Every structure is written in C-alpha cells, then in structure tokens.
Amino acid sequence: MALILLSLLLLAALAGGFLLWRSRARVAVPAAPARPQRTPLPAAAPASVGAAPRPPVAAAANPPPPLVLPPALVGSFRWLLADDLPGPQRQALTEAMASIRRPPAAVHQMLSPQFLDRASSQALSDLISGEAQIAAKVLASVNAPHHGLSRPVSSIGQAITFLGLNTVRSICLRDLLDDSFPHRPAALRQTTRELWNASALASELCSRLAARLGLADSGTLVAQTLLSFLGHLAMSTLLAAKDEDPASTGPLLARTARAQAALGLGPAELGGLLLQAWGLPDPIIDGVRAIDRLLVVPAGGRDAETHQRLALAHLCARIGEQLACSSASPASAAGLAGLAMAITDAEESYHLREHLAAPMFARLPELLLSADLAQPLLALQQGMRGPR
C-alpha cells in the first residue's frame, strides 16, 4: 500500500516538472506591425484628346484689373453721322434750315484759322470797328452791367483791354449769329435765349480754365465751345417748324436721341451741316461737331491729346447749360465744383470721365473751387436774369 502511494507521488512530481519546463521554454513571438493603409490618390480628370499637359498654376502677384465696359446707355447708342445720310436726306435737312440766315462776312474772318491762331487784340479791334453797326452792338453788350466794368468803354480796344480778347470775340460772335436765328414763336424765343446764355457762360468758363491749365491755342477752343451751341439752336428751330416743343433740356444723349428720331440727326451733326452751308473752314467744323460727339468716343488712340482739349470744351458746355437754366443755383465756387461732379458722374459721361482723367486735368478740381473763377461767371449769370 505504501509502495503504491509512493509511486503515485513520484508520477505527479514528474508531470508538474514537465509542465513547468514547457512554460519557460515557450518563446513569445511579437505580433507583426499592422501594415499602414494606402491613402488612395484623387482620380485625375480625363484629359481632352490632343490636349497639352496643363502646367501648374501659380498665384498671380498682380492680377489684371477687371474689364469695365460702358453702360448700356452709352455702349448701345448709335450716333448718326451726317456723312452717313443719303444725299437726298442731307439735302432736305439743309433746305429745312434755310430759315437760319447766313451770318455777315465778319464771322468768316473772325473764325478763319489764321485769325484764330495769330490775331492780336489790335487786329480784332480793327475788324469789329470796321463795321459800325456791329461795333455798336458789341459795345452795348460789353457795357452791360453783368460784365462788371468800373466805367463804360467807348471803343472796342478798351473793351478788349478790360475783358480780354477771347471774351470780346465771343460777345461779337454771339451778337452776329443771333441775328441769323428766328425768335418766334414765344417758346422758341425762350429756348434761343437760354441757349445763347449757356454759350456765353460756357465760353467764358472755357477761356478761363484753358488759361489756368496752360492750354495752347485757347482762342480756337473757346470759339468752338460757343459754336457747339449752334446745332442745338438749329434743332430747336426745326422742331418749332414742325410744331413740336423746341426746348433743349435734359441729358445730352437723350436730346440727341430725340433729335435723331424726329429730324434724322442730333444737334452736333445739324450744327456741322449748318456751318458747312455757311462755308466755314473744315477744321472749325470738325472741332465743333467733336465736342458733343465725345460722349461716344473712347479715350486713348492717336487723337488722345485733341480729345482731351475737346473734353474741357464739352464739360464747360454742359456746365454752361446748367447755369443758364432759370432754376439754376448761383455760380459759386462750390456750385461749379458740384455741377462738374454731377455731370461727370452721370451714366452718359462714361467716356468723358476717361478723357478728363488725363494728367493735364490734375488741377481741374482745385481750379473749379477757386473764387476768382466763379466771380465773373456769377456776375454774368446774374446779369442774364433780365431781358437779353
């Protein structure tokens, strides 16, 4: 019995030793690291057949400015040219303006390129004084209270000394040309008066600004500014003959569209036809037509300098129209600057703004705010409140 128990104990010890040896001999194998999953690449867009490989896009340091197009009002407007009219239609318009009489020969002399470029004060004085009736009318205009002379003048030479050559020439041109236009019916007479007043204010403003800006050949530019109103006078005359309202008010582009629809041409082109019928020099005619036409002419190009000069005339003409209205505010310095801003901010003035952005006009805002520029215009404006 004891032997059997001893055998069982020995057998149990051997089994325990075997199990202990097996546990210590077992080698722990580390688990293999998990394989990182590949991030799939974005699928490339299918290339067009025959397309070159697209280069990498680099961020632009100075992106080009966005393209700015003219507003629809300007960009879609078709300005009708007198040269594009069929011959019979042009002839009909010229004949319709037969009621506008040809001016005296003195106008042709005064507007000849040689006279405008090189005429002295003495030459202008001799020309006007040689026509007694014309001289008397000019002296009456010069001595009007709104010109602010300290004492009456009795000669054209004195008038030029006090008022300047450009101002006296403009007075003379208005007096000579006014006789050419009919003044009936009453509505036409009122419109004619306002347009002549506008031409006086515009040409005076142009003369003074041109001098301060240092523009050469200002005499021609001032004369063209005044003559640019002839087309508006012709338009009113033709509309009155058709028993239509002859008033020349509102934005220039709208007036031009109205005249093109009713008469076949706008005021600038009508004025050109009238000056051609009178036999005036082509350079004068081209410059006069170009002043209003600047509304649809982009800046730049070969004629940039010429267009910039005409832009000053255009701006002065529009300011003159505003000042000549019966409801116009006084021509103060702030008033002139405000009018100029309102005109150039208008939608129709898209191209005019481009022309006036030239360096030659850098001082224009400052000049329009000067009291010495506004004072003579204010006196002229106030003097126009009475009968002309």
C-alpha positions in Angstrom: 0.0 0.0 0.0 2.8 2.4 0.9 4.6 1.4 -2.3 1.6 2.3 -4.4 1.3 5.8 -2.7 5.0 6.5 -3.3 4.7 5.6 -6.9 1.7 8.0 -7.4 3.6 10.9 -5.7 6.6 10.3 -7.9 4.4 10.3 -11.1 2.7 13.6 -10.0 6.1 15.3 -9.5 7.3 14.3 -12.9 4.2 15.7 -14.6 4.5 19.0 -12.8 8.2 19.4 -13.7 7.4 18.7 -17.3 4.7 21.3 -17.4 7.0 23.9 -15.8 9.7 23.3 -18.3 7.2 23.7 -21.2 6.0 27.1 -20.0 9.6 28.5 -19.6 10.8 27.2 -22.9 8.0 28.8 -24.9 9.3 31.9 -26.9 6.9 34.8 -27.2 6.7 35.9 -30.8 5.8 39.7 -31.2 2.9 40.4 -33.4 3.8 41.8 -36.8 3.2 45.5 -37.1 0.0 46.4 -38.9 0.6 47.5 -42.5 -0.4 51.1 -42.9 -3.3 51.6 -45.3 -2.5 53.5 -48.5 -4.4 56.7 -49.0 -5.9 56.5 -52.5 -4.9 59.3 -54.8 -7.5 61.5 -56.3 -8.6 60.4 -59.6 -7.2 62.6 -62.4 -9.7 64.3 -64.7 -9.7 62.7 -68.1 -7.6 64.8 -70.5 -9.0 66.1 -73.7 -7.9 64.3 -76.7 -4.9 66.0 -78.1 -4.7 68.5 -75.2 -1.2 69.6 -74.0 -0.4 68.8 -70.4 -1.7 71.6 -68.1 1.1 73.5 -66.4 1.0 74.1 -62.7 -1.0 77.3 -61.8 0.9 79.9 -59.8 -0.9 82.6 -57.9 -0.6 85.9 -59.7 1.1 88.7 -57.7 -0.8 91.5 -59.5 -4.0 90.2 -61.2 -5.1 92.3 -64.1 -8.0 94.7 -63.3 -11.4 93.6 -64.4 -12.6 94.7 -67.8 -15.1 97.6 -67.4 -17.5 98.1 -70.2 -19.5 101.2 -70.9 -23.1 101.2 -69.5 -25.7 100.0 -71.9 -27.0 103.6 -72.3 -23.7 104.6 -74.0 -22.5 101.3 -75.4 -25.6 100.6 -77.4 -26.3 104.1 -78.6 -25.9 104.6 -82.3 -24.6 108.1 -83.1 -25.8 109.0 -86.6 -23.3 110.9 -88.7 -24.2 113.5 -91.3 -21.8 111.8 -93.7 -23.8 108.6 -93.4 -27.1 110.1 -94.5 -28.2 109.5 -98.0 -27.7 112.6 -100.2 -31.4 113.5 -100.6 -32.0 113.3 -96.8 -29.0 115.6 -96.2 -30.2 118.0 -98.8 -33.7 118.1 -97.2 -32.2 118.9 -93.8 -30.0 121.7 -95.3 -33.1 123.2 -97.1 -35.1 122.9 -93.9 -32.5 125.1 -92.2 -32.9 127.8 -94.8 -34.8 130.0 -92.3 -31.5 130.3 -90.5 -29.8 133.2 -92.4 -26.2 133.2 -93.4 -24.2 135.4 -91.0 -22.2 138.5 -92.1 -18.7 138.1 -93.7 -17.1 139.3 -90.4 -17.9 135.9 -88.9 -15.9 134.1 -91.5 -12.9 136.4 -90.9 -13.2 136.0 -87.2 -13.2 132.2 -87.5 -10.5 131.8 -90.1 -7.7 129.5 -88.8 -5.1 132.3 -89.4 -7.2 134.8 -87.4 -7.9 132.5 -84.5 -4.3 131.4 -84.2 -2.4 134.7 -84.7 -4.9 137.5 -84.3 -3.8 140.3 -82.0 -6.0 142.5 -79.9 -5.5 145.3 -82.4 -6.5 143.0 -85.4 -9.8 142.0 -83.6 -10.4 145.7 -82.7 -9.8 146.8 -86.3 -12.1 144.0 -87.7 -15.0 144.9 -85.4 -14.6 148.7 -85.6 -14.7 148.5 -89.4 -18.4 147.6 -89.2 -20.1 150.5 -87.4 -23.4 148.6 -86.8 -21.6 145.5 -85.4 -19.3 147.7 -83.3 -22.3 149.5 -81.7 -24.0 146.2 -80.8 -20.8 144.7 -79.4 -20.2 147.8 -77.3 -23.7 147.7 -75.9 -23.2 144.1 -74.9 -19.8 144.8 -73.4 -21.2 147.7 -71.3 -24.0 145.6 -69.9 -23.9 145.6 -66.0 -23.1 141.9 -65.7 -19.6 142.4 -67.2 -18.7 144.4 -64.2 -16.8 147.2 -65.8 -16.0 150.1 -63.4 -16.8 152.6 -66.1 -18.4 152.5 -69.6 -16.0 151.9 -72.5 -16.3 153.7 -75.8 -14.1 151.6 -78.1 -13.5 148.0 -78.9 -9.9 148.4 -78.0 -10.8 149.4 -74.4 -13.3 146.5 -74.2 -10.5 144.0 -75.2 -8.2 145.6 -72.6 -10.7 145.2 -69.8 -12.4 141.9 -70.7 -9.8 140.1 -72.8 -9.6 139.1 -76.5 -11.5 135.7 -76.1 -14.4 137.3 -74.2 -14.9 140.2 -76.7 -14.6 137.8 -79.6 -17.3 135.5 -78.1 -19.6 138.5 -77.5 -19.1 139.6 -81.1 -19.8 136.1 -82.4 -23.0 135.8 -80.4 -24.3 139.2 -81.5 -23.6 138.4 -85.1 -25.0 134.9 -85.1 -28.1 135.7 -83.0 -29.5 137.7 -85.9 -29.4 134.6 -88.1 -31.9 132.7 -86.0 -35.7 133.2 -85.9 -37.1 134.1 -82.5 -40.8 133.2 -83.0 -42.9 131.6 -81.6 -42.5 132.6 -78.0 -41.4 129.1 -76.9 -38.6 129.2 -79.5 -37.6 132.7 -78.3 -37.2 131.5 -74.7 -35.2 128.5 -75.8 -33.0 130.6 -78.0 -32.3 133.0 -75.2 -31.3 130.2 -72.8 -29.0 128.6 -75.4 -27.2 131.9 -76.1 -26.9 132.4 -72.3 -25.4 128.9 -72.0 -23.0 129.6 -74.8 -21.8 132.8 -73.1 -21.3 131.1 -69.7 -19.6 128.0 -71.3 -17.2 130.0 -73.5 -16.2 132.3 -70.6 -15.6 129.3 -68.3 -13.6 127.5 -71.1 -11.5 130.6 -71.7 -10.6 131.0 -68.0 -9.9 127.3 -67.4 -7.8 126.9 -70.6 -5.6 129.8 -69.4 -5.2 128.3 -66.0 -4.4 124.9 -67.4 -1.9 126.3 -69.8 -3.6 125.1 -73.0 -2.1 126.5 -76.2 -4.4 127.9 -78.9 -7.2 128.6 -76.4 -8.9 131.1 -78.8 -9.9 128.3 -81.2 -11.1 126.1 -78.4 -13.2 128.9 -76.9 -14.7 129.7 -80.3 -15.6 126.1 -80.9 -17.2 125.9 -77.5 -19.5 128.7 -78.4 -20.2 127.4 -81.9 -21.2 124.0 -80.4 -24.5 125.5 -79.4 -25.4 126.4 -83.0 -26.6 122.8 -83.6 -28.9 123.0 -80.5 -30.3 126.3 -81.8 -30.8 124.6 -85.2 -32.5 121.6 -83.6 -34.9 123.9 -81.7 -35.7 125.9 -84.8 -36.5 122.7 -86.8 -38.6 121.3 -84.1 -40.6 124.6 -83.7 -41.2 124.5 -87.5 -42.8 121.1 -87.0 -45.0 122.4 -84.2 -43.0 120.3 -81.6 -41.6 121.5 -78.3 -38.4 123.4 -79.1 -37.0 123.2 -75.6 -33.4 121.9 -75.4 -33.3 120.4 -71.9 -32.3 117.1 -70.2 -29.2 114.9 -70.7 -27.3 115.4 -73.9 -27.6 111.7 -75.1 -31.4 111.8 -74.6 -31.6 115.1 -76.6 -29.5 113.6 -79.3 -31.7 110.5 -79.5 -34.8 112.7 -79.6 -33.4 114.8 -82.5 -32.3 111.7 -84.4 -35.7 110.3 -84.2 -37.5 113.5 -85.1 -35.1 115.1 -87.6 -32.7 112.4 -88.7 -29.6 113.8 -86.9 -28.6 115.0 -83.5 -27.7 118.6 -82.7 -23.9 118.2 -83.1 -24.4 116.9 -86.7 -27.0 119.5 -87.5 -24.6 122.2 -86.4 -21.9 120.7 -88.7 -24.3 120.8 -91.7 -25.2 124.4 -90.9 -21.6 125.5 -90.7 -20.9 123.7 -94.0 -23.7 125.5 -95.6 -22.2 128.8 -94.4 -18.8 127.8 -95.9 -16.8 127.9 -92.7 -13.4 126.1 -92.6 -13.4 122.3 -92.2 -11.1 122.3 -89.1 -13.5 124.5 -87.3 -16.5 122.4 -88.3 -14.8 119.1 -87.3 -13.9 120.5 -83.9 -17.4 121.8 -83.2 -19.0 118.5 -84.1 -16.5 116.6 -82.0 -17.3 118.4 -78.7 -20.8 116.8 -78.2 -19.7 113.6 -80.0 -17.2 113.0 -77.3 -20.0 111.2 -75.4 -19.4 108.1 -77.6 -15.7 108.4 -78.3 -13.4 106.3 -76.0 -10.2 107.8 -74.6 -6.8 107.0 -76.0 -5.6 106.5 -79.5 -3.8 108.8 -81.9 -6.1 111.7 -81.2 -5.9 111.5 -77.4 -4.5 115.0 -76.9 -7.1 116.6 -79.2 -9.9 114.7 -77.5 -8.6 115.9 -74.1 -8.8 119.5 -75.2 -12.3 118.9 -76.5 -13.3 117.2 -73.2 -12.7 120.6 -71.5 -15.0 122.3 -74.0 -17.6 119.5 -73.5 -17.6 119.9 -69.7 -17.8 123.7 -70.0 -20.7 123.4 -72.4 -22.7 121.2 -70.0 -21.9 123.4 -67.0 -23.0 126.5 -69.1 -26.3 124.8 -69.8 -26.9 124.1 -66.2 -26.0 127.7 -65.1 -28.3 129.2 -67.8 -31.4 127.4 -66.6 -34.0 129.7 -65.0 -33.9 127.5 -61.8 -30.1 127.3 -61.7 -28.2 127.9 -58.4 -25.7 130.8 -58.2 -22.4 130.1 -59.9 -20.4 129.9 -56.6 -17.1 128.1 -56.4 -18.7 125.2 -54.6 -21.6 125.3 -57.1 -19.2 125.0 -60.1 -17.4 122.1 -58.5 -20.7 120.4 -57.6 -22.0 120.8 -61.2 -18.9 119.4 -62.6 -19.1 116.4 -60.3 -22.7 115.7 -61.1 -22.1 116.0 -64.8 -19.0 113.7 -64.8 -20.7 111.2 -62.5 -23.7 110.8 -64.9 -24.0 107.5 -66.7 -23.8 109.1 -70.1 -20.4 110.7 -69.2 -18.6 107.3 -69.1 -16.1 108.3 -71.9 -15.9 111.9 -70.7 -14.5 110.7 -67.3 -11.8 108.8 -69.2 -10.8 111.8 -71.1 -10.7 114.0 -68.0 -8.5 111.5 -66.2 -5.5 112.7 -68.2 -2.7 114.3 -66.3 -3.3 117.7 -67.9 -6.5 117.9 -65.8 -4.9 117.1 -62.4 -5.6 120.7 -61.2 -9.1 120.9 -62.6 -11.0 120.1 -59.3 -8.9 122.7 -57.5 -9.5 125.3 -60.2 -13.3 124.8 -60.1 -13.2 125.6 -56.4 -11.4 128.9 -56.8 -13.4 132.0 -56.0 -11.7 134.1 -58.7 -13.0 131.7 -61.3 -16.6 131.8 -60.0 -16.9 135.5 -59.5 -17.1 136.7 -63.2 -19.4 133.8 -64.0 -21.7 134.7 -61.2 -21.8 138.3 -62.4 -22.5 137.1 -65.9 -25.2 134.7 -64.7 -27.0 137.3 -62.6 -27.0 139.8 -65.4 -28.8 137.3 -67.6 -31.8 137.2 -65.4 -33.2 140.3 -67.1 -34.2 140.6 -70.7 -31.4 140.0 -73.2 
